[in-house]
Amino acid sequence: MSEPWQILLPTQIDPSGPSSIADFAECTGMDEYDSVDAALDDIATYDAVIVRVAELDREVIERAANLKVIAKHGSGLDNVDIEAASEHGIVVCNTPGVNSRSVAEHAIALQFGVQRNLAAADRHVRDGGWDRSAYTGHELQGDTLGLMGFGAIAQETAMIAQGIGQDVVVYDPYVPADDVPGEIDQIDDLTALFARSDTVSIHVPLVKDTRHAVSTPQLEALGDGGVLINTSRGGIVDEAALFEALEDGVIAAAGLDNFEQEPPEEDNPLLDRDDVLLTPHVGGVTYNALARMSRAAAANVRTVYEGELPESTVNREALDRQIEQ
């Protein structure tokens, strides 16, 4: 009988995934080490790693002598050096779509929270206040929600938004017009999307072309009643431009689930604003989604163990080129 695979797990993971691969794997959590860095120092021990937020950069990957697969517990892979993994023949895969509903609901929740001043009103009551007129809000019905990106999460967001009476428009140059429902207008320019929308919700990955893609021109187009929602990645929004837009009344408010630096620095000026609703990158963190991601990431590890590539392999072409060479 072959030796069991050694699997490194994130510090927190729903047990349903690891238990599903117990027939061939011995799993060790990063929390069994003194720190995440200590766990990554031991990376050469492992055949596979299921990763959430730990940084798997080139230096870590080049020490991973036995590593065969990096299975992301989620969809975003900005914490994984895919190029380095490909050079070392390591499969990189993710679990797209499994947390789509959770993130979509969070984007809508941020809209409600911003438009009804929920965080500020909560603090007001806890402080002994009862000034009802100070927290007059806005309904979402009849507003236009602009979606930057139209992948699985944005599509779920669109469905919920339409259900509460919002019109939806989208900008995604990578999605064919035939893949956008007829009742949703597809906008061919990002700034034009902002000009058309009452609220814009961001649903794109952080890559070179999207870093600071939302900055002063887009916020000015959104206008003084506009709201920006970001449940995707920090860095897509130029935070300095956002602060200036809020400070000058260029837009009305924002709901942010992420920052350029996480956690944000204590002196980040966005932290002091009542017109910004903040959450700690928890859009995809529901019990339901965490269980689905755990099982899906484990299933990807099993697929590689069985000699195949998971459907969600993101470096398939690079691995194929290596084999051809």
Long-range contacts (C-beta under 8 A, 24 or more apart in sequence): 5-47, 5-48, 5-301, 5-305, 6-45, 6-46, 6-47, 6-48, 6-66, 7-46, 7-47, 7-48, 7-49, 7-50, 7-301, 8-39, 8-42, 8-43, 8-45, 8-46, 8-48, 8-49, 8-50, 9-49, 9-50, 10-50, 10-51, 10-52, 10-53, 10-54, 10-73, 11-36, 11-52, 12-52, 13-50, 13-52, 13-73, 13-290, 13-294, 14-287, 14-290, 14-291, 14-293, 14-294, 14-295, 15-294, 16-291, 16-294, 16-295, 17-50, 17-293, 17-294, 17-295, 17-296, 17-297, 17-298, 17-299, 18-294, 18-298, 20-295, 20-298, 20-299, 20-302, 21-298, 21-301, 21-302, 21-305, 24-302, 24-305, 25-301, 25-305, 30-54, 43-67, 48-301, 48-304, 48-305, 50-297, 50-298, 50-301, 51-79, 51-80, 53-79, 54-79, 55-79, 56-80, 56-81, 56-85, 57-81, 57-84, 58-83, 58-84, 61-85, 61-88, 61-90, 62-88, 64-88, 64-90, 68-304, 69-93, 69-300, 69-301, 69-304, 71-95, 71-297, 71-298, 71-300, 71-301, 71-310, 72-297, 73-293, 73-294, 73-297, 74-99, 74-284, 74-293, 75-99, 76-205, 76-206, 76-233, 77-205, 77-314, 78-205, 78-206, 78-233, 82-314, 82-315, 82-318, 83-318, 85-315, 86-315, 86-318, 86-319, 86-322, 87-322, 89-319, 89-322, 91-304, 91-309, 91-310, 91-313, 91-315, 91-319, 92-313, 92-314, 92-315, 93-300, 93-304, 93-309, 93-310, 93-312, 93-313, 93-314, 94-312, 94-314, 95-292, 95-293, 95-296, 95-297, 95-300, 95-312, 96-151, 96-152, 96-312, 97-152, 98-289, 98-292, 98-293, 98-296, 99-153, 99-283, 99-284, 99-286, 99-289, 99-292, 99-293, 100-152, 100-153, 100-155, 100-156, 101-156, 101-288, 101-289, 102-283, 102-284, 102-285, 102-286, 102-288, 102-289, 103-153, 103-156, 103-157, 103-231, 103-283, 103-284, 104-153, 104-154, 104-156, 104-157, 104-159, 104-160, 105-160, 106-231, 106-257, 106-279, 106-282, 106-283, 106-284, 107-153, 107-157, 107-201, 107-203, 107-229, 107-231, 107-255, 107-283, 108-157, 108-160, 108-161, 108-164, 110-229, 110-231, 110-255, 110-256, 110-257, 110-277, 110-279, 111-140, 111-145, 111-199, 111-201, 111-227, 111-229, 111-255, 112-140, 113-255, 113-277, 114-227, 114-229, 114-253, 114-254, 114-255, 114-275, 114-277, 115-139, 115-140, 115-227, 115-253, 117-274, 118-277, 119-274, 119-277, 120-274, 140-164, 140-165, 140-166, 141-165, 141-166, 142-166, 142-167, 143-167, 143-198, 143-199, 144-168, 144-169, 144-196, 144-197, 144-198, 144-199, 145-169, 145-197, 145-198, 145-199, 145-200, 145-201, 146-170, 146-171, 146-187, 146-193, 146-194, 146-196, 146-197, 146-199, 146-200, 146-201, 147-171, 147-172, 147-200, 147-201, 147-203, 148-172, 148-190, 148-193, 148-200, 148-201, 148-202, 148-203, 148-204, 148-213, 148-214, 149-202, 149-203, 149-204, 149-232, 150-175, 150-179, 150-180, 150-203, 151-203, 151-204, 153-203, 153-231, 154-201, 154-203, 157-201, 157-203, 158-184, 169-193, 169-196, 169-197, 172-204, 190-214, 190-218, 191-217, 191-218, 191-221, 192-221, 194-218, 194-219, 194-221, 194-222, 194-226, 195-221, 195-222, 195-223, 197-222, 197-226, 198-225, 198-226, 198-227, 199-226, 199-227, 199-228, 199-229, 200-226, 200-227, 200-228, 200-229, 201-229, 201-230, 201-231, 202-228, 202-229, 202-230, 202-231, 202-232, 202-236, 202-237, 203-231, 203-232, 204-232, 204-236, 205-232, 205-233, 206-232, 206-233, 206-234, 206-235, 206-236, 210-236, 211-235, 211-236, 212-236, 212-237, 212-238, 212-241, 214-238, 214-241, 214-242, 215-241, 216-241, 216-244, 216-245, 219-245, 219-250, 219-251, 220-245, 220-250, 222-250, 222-251, 223-250, 223-251, 224-249, 224-250, 224-251, 224-252, 225-251, 225-252, 226-251, 226-252, 227-251, 227-252, 227-253, 227-254, 227-255, 228-253, 228-254, 228-255, 229-254, 229-255, 229-256, 230-254, 230-255, 230-256, 230-257, 230-258, 231-257, 231-258, 231-283, 232-258, 233-258, 234-258, 234-259, 234-260, 234-261, 234-262, 235-260, 239-268, 239-270, 242-270, 243-269, 243-270, 243-273, 246-270, 246-273, 246-275, 246-276, 253-277, 255-279, 257-281, 257-282, 257-283
